[in-house]
Amino acid sequence: MTQDLPKQKCRIATATDVSFLARVTYEATLPPLGKSFWDNLLQGTETETHEFLQVMLQNQASNWGNVQDFIVLEAEGEPAAACAVFRPGLTPGSETPFDLSRLENVASSLAWSQETAMMFRRTFETAWGDGDAILLKPQADLIIENFSVVPDHRGKGLGTNLIKAAFDRGRHLDAQSIGLMVIHGNDAAQALYEKHFEPYLTFHAAYFDHTIPGVTKYKKDL
């Protein structure tokens, strides 16, 4: 018996999607380690990670895709997957996931004290600095980040359709190439990406002092 596939529709995200986009942004950072760097960055702030990510997106404070950069894939009329497709920034620090120039706006929205905001800044700068110039240097005109299919909808082909939608978005934006990156051990994602992209550059575990199992960057000419 053939399984009926869910009816799917792709669209550009709107402000009403912020809660879902925060969820996707979080879940995209979980595999394969089972924990998110966002949780670590927020330690001591007494702020729930989902709330922070929503406020970050509402304040255009993400360097890895804000609301208008996301493609949302709906299945049976509800959001089921999403990814951000954006032109990478060219200024120092723009390769990192958070735009520190907007920290004051985010802190105000979260009612953080000045001390809490400064603690977050110090934690972020310690973890990310100005970004790893080699690892995070863009390999393509457009970058895909925060790519995730929510757990209830996995195994239904949504990942493939979301990639195709990202390619269409790239062509619409007159980009010549598009790229993304995956941490080794996220086997399902890596298998999916290798069907649609060419490997560009691999960093092995030793590059990270074995704190993570390595990453591979991918590129696709459009």
C-alpha positions as CSV (number, residue, x, y, z in Angstrom):
1,M,0.0,0.0,0.0
2,T,1.4,3.4,-1.0
3,Q,1.5,6.0,1.7
4,D,-0.3,9.3,0.8
5,L,2.1,12.2,1.0
6,P,1.0,15.4,2.7
7,K,-0.1,18.3,0.5
8,Q,2.9,20.8,0.6
9,K,3.2,24.5,-0.1
10,C,6.3,26.8,0.1
11,R,6.1,30.5,1.0
12,I,8.2,33.3,2.3
13,A,7.8,33.7,6.1
14,T,5.9,36.6,7.7
15,A,5.9,38.1,11.2
16,T,3.1,35.6,12.2
17,D,5.6,32.8,11.8
18,V,8.1,34.1,14.4
19,S,7.3,31.4,17.0
20,F,7.7,28.6,14.4
21,L,10.9,30.1,13.1
22,A,12.3,30.3,16.6
23,R,11.5,26.6,17.0
24,V,13.3,25.8,13.7
25,T,16.3,28.0,14.6
26,Y,16.6,26.0,17.8
27,E,16.1,22.6,16.4
28,A,18.6,23.2,13.6
29,T,21.3,23.6,16.2
30,L,20.6,20.4,18.1
31,P,22.0,17.5,16.0
32,P,24.2,15.7,16.3
33,L,25.3,16.8,19.8
34,G,21.7,17.0,21.3
35,K,22.2,20.4,22.7
36,S,22.1,24.0,21.3
37,F,24.8,26.6,21.6
38,W,22.0,29.1,22.2
39,D,21.3,27.4,25.5
40,N,24.9,27.9,26.5
41,L,24.9,31.5,25.5
42,L,21.9,32.2,27.6
43,Q,23.1,30.6,30.8
44,G,22.7,33.0,33.7
45,T,20.3,35.3,32.0
46,E,17.2,33.5,33.3
47,T,15.7,33.7,29.8
48,E,14.0,30.8,28.0
49,T,15.7,30.0,24.7
50,H,12.6,30.1,22.6
51,E,11.6,33.5,23.9
52,F,15.1,34.8,23.2
53,L,15.1,33.5,19.6
54,Q,11.7,35.0,19.0
55,V,12.9,38.4,20.2
56,M,16.1,38.1,18.2
57,L,14.1,37.5,15.0
58,Q,11.6,40.3,15.8
59,N,14.5,42.7,16.3
60,Q,16.3,41.7,13.1
61,A,19.3,40.7,15.2
62,S,20.1,37.4,13.5
63,N,23.1,37.2,11.1
64,W,21.9,33.8,10.0
65,G,18.6,34.8,8.6
66,N,15.8,37.1,9.8
67,V,12.1,36.6,9.2
68,Q,12.0,37.8,5.6
69,D,14.9,35.4,4.7
70,F,13.0,32.3,5.7
71,I,11.2,29.9,3.4
72,V,8.4,28.0,5.2
73,L,7.2,24.7,3.9
74,E,3.7,23.8,4.9
75,A,2.2,20.3,5.0
76,E,-1.5,19.9,5.2
77,G,-1.8,23.7,5.9
78,E,0.6,23.9,8.8
79,P,4.2,24.9,9.0
80,A,6.4,21.8,8.9
81,A,9.9,22.9,7.8
82,A,11.9,26.0,7.2
83,C,15.3,27.4,6.3
84,A,16.8,30.8,5.9
85,V,18.4,31.8,2.6
86,F,20.4,35.0,2.8
87,R,23.3,36.9,1.4
88,P,26.2,36.7,3.9
89,G,27.4,39.9,5.5
90,L,30.8,41.4,4.6
91,T,31.7,43.1,7.9
92,P,33.7,41.6,10.7
93,G,31.4,39.6,13.0
94,S,28.6,39.2,10.5
95,E,29.5,35.5,10.1
96,T,28.5,34.9,13.7
97,P,24.9,34.0,14.5
98,F,23.9,37.1,16.4
99,D,24.3,40.8,15.5
100,L,25.7,42.5,18.6
101,S,24.9,45.9,17.2
102,R,21.3,45.1,18.0
103,L,21.9,43.8,21.5
104,E,20.4,46.9,23.2
105,N,17.1,46.4,21.3
106,V,17.0,42.7,22.2
107,A,17.9,43.4,25.8
108,S,15.2,46.1,26.1
109,S,12.5,43.7,24.6
110,L,13.5,41.1,27.2
111,A,13.6,43.6,30.0
112,W,17.2,42.6,30.7
113,S,19.2,44.7,33.1
114,Q,22.4,46.3,31.9
115,E,24.4,43.7,33.8
116,T,22.5,40.8,32.1
117,A,23.1,42.4,28.7
118,M,26.8,42.8,29.4
119,M,27.0,39.2,30.6
120,F,25.4,38.0,27.4
121,R,27.8,40.1,25.4
122,R,30.9,38.7,27.2
123,T,29.6,35.1,26.8
124,F,29.0,35.6,23.1
125,E,32.3,37.3,22.4
126,T,34.1,34.6,24.3
127,A,32.3,31.9,22.3
128,W,32.4,33.5,18.8
129,G,34.7,36.5,18.9
130,D,34.6,38.0,15.4
131,G,33.9,34.6,13.9
132,D,36.3,32.0,12.6
133,A,37.6,33.6,9.4
134,I,38.4,30.3,7.7
135,L,35.5,28.2,8.9
136,L,32.7,30.8,8.5
137,K,34.0,32.5,5.4
138,P,31.1,32.3,2.9
139,Q,31.6,29.7,0.1
140,A,28.7,31.0,-2.1
141,D,26.6,34.0,-3.0
142,L,23.8,32.8,-0.8
143,I,23.9,30.8,2.4
144,I,21.3,28.4,3.8
145,E,21.1,28.3,7.6
146,N,18.6,27.0,10.3
147,F,17.5,24.2,8.0
148,S,15.1,21.9,9.9
149,V,12.0,19.7,9.4
150,V,10.1,19.4,12.6
151,P,10.1,15.9,14.1
152,D,6.4,15.1,13.4
153,H,7.0,15.6,9.6
154,R,10.3,13.9,9.0
155,G,10.6,11.1,6.6
156,K,8.0,12.5,4.2
157,G,10.3,14.1,1.6
158,L,10.0,17.7,3.0
159,G,13.7,18.2,3.2
160,T,14.2,17.6,-0.5
161,N,11.4,19.9,-1.4
162,L,12.7,22.6,1.0
163,I,16.1,22.4,-0.7
164,K,14.5,22.8,-4.1
165,A,12.6,25.8,-2.9
166,A,15.9,27.3,-1.6
167,F,17.4,26.8,-5.1
168,D,14.4,28.5,-6.7
169,R,14.7,31.3,-4.2
170,G,18.4,31.7,-5.1
171,R,17.7,31.9,-8.8
172,H,15.0,34.5,-8.1
173,L,17.6,36.5,-6.3
174,D,20.0,36.2,-9.3
175,A,22.6,34.3,-7.2
176,Q,25.2,32.2,-9.0
177,S,25.7,29.8,-6.1
178,I,24.3,28.7,-2.8
179,G,25.9,26.9,0.1
180,L,25.4,25.4,3.6
181,M,27.3,23.5,6.3
182,V,26.7,20.4,8.4
183,I,28.3,19.0,11.5
184,H,29.5,15.4,11.1
185,G,27.3,12.9,12.8
186,N,24.1,14.6,11.6
187,D,23.8,11.7,9.2
188,A,20.3,12.3,7.8
189,A,21.1,15.9,7.0
190,Q,24.5,15.0,5.5
191,A,23.0,12.3,3.3
192,L,20.3,14.7,2.1
193,Y,22.8,17.5,1.3
194,E,25.1,15.2,-0.6
195,K,22.3,14.4,-3.0
196,H,22.0,18.1,-4.0
197,F,25.3,19.8,-3.3
198,E,29.0,19.3,-4.0
199,P,31.4,19.1,-1.0
200,Y,33.4,22.3,-0.8
201,L,35.6,22.1,2.3
202,T,35.9,19.7,5.3
203,F,37.2,20.6,8.8
204,H,38.0,17.5,10.8
205,A,37.5,17.0,14.6
206,A,41.1,18.0,15.3
207,Y,40.4,21.5,13.9
208,F,38.0,22.0,16.9
209,D,40.2,20.2,19.4
210,H,37.7,17.3,19.2
211,T,35.0,19.4,20.9
212,I,32.8,18.6,17.8
213,P,33.2,15.8,15.3
214,G,34.1,18.1,12.3
215,V,32.0,19.9,9.7
216,T,31.7,19.9,5.9
217,K,30.7,22.9,3.8
218,Y,28.7,22.4,0.6
219,K,28.2,24.4,-2.5
220,K,25.8,24.3,-5.4
221,D,26.1,26.3,-8.6
222,L,22.7,27.6,-9.7
